[in-house]
Amino acid sequence: MSSAHVDPALVLRRRALRRAEGRRRLAVLVGAVGALLLPAGYWGLEHSSVFSASQVAVTGATAGIDAHVRAVIAADVAGKSLLQVDASSLAARLDAMPYVRSARVDRAFPHTVSVTIVMERPVAFVRAGKSGYVISSDGRVLRTTAKAPKHLAKLV
């Protein structure tokens, strides 16, 4: 039996097609392995001490508010990775504080939680019965006090 003569160009084309098929299989395999390893790698980083929150940087706050913000943040992020820090819930907790108009919480990798505070400014003292309130320009009650601060307008 003799083998039929096969055109060399056809043989080369078959080899090129097999190589291309092998490359596609390899690309799919690498993509599938990557898709499986990526969440596992993130989980590993999230639960490791590589990005542990060990510092709190506060800007824009007075000394008293700064100390209170640091205490709130430190209590919430102690022992956590920055990948586990919920910045929006921390910002909402800080926004609810008196004298804080707005707060922005960011994760500054590798170990810092950065907080930017915009302070409320007291503008008036309002007396209602026996109680007195220090209020901001938008009507937010900043604190209750019996005695009117001297530098504020008094509304009785």
C-alpha positions in Angstrom: 0.0 0.0 0.0 1.2 3.3 -0.8 0.1 6.5 1.0 -1.5 9.2 -1.0 0.5 12.3 -1.6 -0.6 15.2 0.7 0.1 18.7 -0.3 2.8 20.2 2.1 0.8 23.5 2.4 -2.1 21.5 3.7 0.0 19.8 6.3 1.4 23.2 7.4 -2.1 24.6 7.7 -3.3 21.6 9.8 -0.4 22.1 12.2 -1.2 25.8 12.5 -4.8 25.0 13.2 -3.8 22.5 15.9 -1.5 25.1 17.5 -4.2 27.8 17.5 -6.6 25.3 19.0 -4.1 24.5 21.7 -3.5 28.2 22.5 -7.3 28.8 22.8 -7.5 25.9 25.2 -4.6 27.2 27.2 -6.2 30.7 27.3 -9.5 29.3 28.5 -7.7 27.2 31.2 -5.7 30.2 32.4 -8.8 32.3 32.5 -10.8 29.7 34.5 -7.9 29.2 37.0 -7.6 33.0 37.3 -11.4 33.4 37.9 -11.1 30.8 40.7 -7.9 32.1 42.3 -8.8 35.8 42.2 -11.6 35.6 44.9 -9.5 33.3 47.0 -6.6 35.7 46.8 -8.9 38.6 47.8 -10.3 36.6 50.7 -6.8 35.8 51.8 -5.7 39.4 51.8 -8.9 40.5 53.5 -8.3 38.1 56.4 -4.6 38.7 56.7 -2.7 41.4 58.5 -1.1 42.7 55.3 -3.5 45.7 55.2 -4.4 45.9 59.0 -5.8 49.3 60.0 -3.3 50.7 62.6 -3.5 54.4 62.0 -6.3 57.0 61.9 -5.6 60.4 60.2 -8.2 63.1 60.8 -8.3 66.5 59.0 -10.6 69.4 59.4 -11.7 68.8 62.9 -11.2 70.7 66.2 -9.1 69.0 68.9 -12.2 67.7 70.8 -14.0 66.4 67.8 -10.7 65.0 66.4 -10.3 62.9 69.6 -13.9 61.7 69.5 -13.6 60.8 65.8 -10.4 58.9 66.4 -12.0 57.0 69.2 -15.1 56.1 67.1 -13.0 55.0 64.2 -10.4 53.1 66.2 -13.2 51.2 68.1 -14.8 50.1 64.8 -11.7 49.2 62.8 -9.5 47.6 65.6 -8.0 44.4 64.3 -9.6 44.6 60.9 -8.1 44.7 57.5 -8.6 47.9 55.4 -10.4 45.6 52.9 -13.1 44.9 55.7 -13.6 48.6 56.6 -17.1 49.9 55.6 -16.3 53.5 54.9 -19.8 54.5 54.1 -21.3 53.3 57.4 -18.4 55.0 59.3 -19.1 58.2 57.5 -22.8 58.0 58.3 -22.0 57.5 62.0 -19.7 60.5 62.0 -22.3 62.6 60.1 -24.7 62.0 63.0 -22.3 63.6 65.5 -23.0 67.2 66.6 -20.7 69.8 65.1 -20.0 67.5 62.1 -21.6 68.8 58.9 -20.1 66.1 56.8 -17.5 63.4 57.0 -15.6 61.4 54.4 -13.8 58.2 55.2 -11.2 56.7 52.9 -8.8 53.8 53.1 -5.3 54.9 52.6 -3.3 51.8 52.0 -1.4 50.1 53.5 -2.5 50.8 57.1 -4.3 54.1 57.5 -8.0 55.1 57.7 -8.2 58.7 56.5 -11.1 60.9 57.7 -11.9 64.4 56.4 -14.4 66.4 58.5 -16.3 69.5 57.6 -17.3 71.2 60.8 -20.7 72.9 61.6 -20.3 76.4 62.8 -22.6 77.7 65.6 -24.4 80.8 64.6 -27.1 81.4 67.2 -28.3 80.7 70.7 -32.1 79.9 71.0 -33.9 79.8 74.3 -37.1 77.7 74.6 -38.5 77.8 78.1 -35.8 77.0 80.5 -33.6 75.2 77.9 -31.1 76.9 75.6 -29.7 75.5 72.4 -26.7 76.4 70.2 -27.8 76.0 66.6 -26.0 76.0 63.2 -26.9 78.0 60.1 -29.2 75.2 58.9 -31.1 74.9 62.2 -29.3 71.8 63.5 -29.0 71.7 67.3 -25.4 71.4 68.2 -25.7 71.3 72.0 -27.9 72.2 74.9 -26.7 74.8 77.4 -28.3 76.9 80.1 -26.0 79.9 79.5 -25.7 81.7 76.2 -22.3 81.9 74.6 -21.2 85.5 74.3 -20.1 85.4 70.7 -23.4 84.1 69.3 -26.6 85.9 68.4 -29.4 85.3 70.9 -32.9 84.4 69.8 -35.4 84.4 72.7 
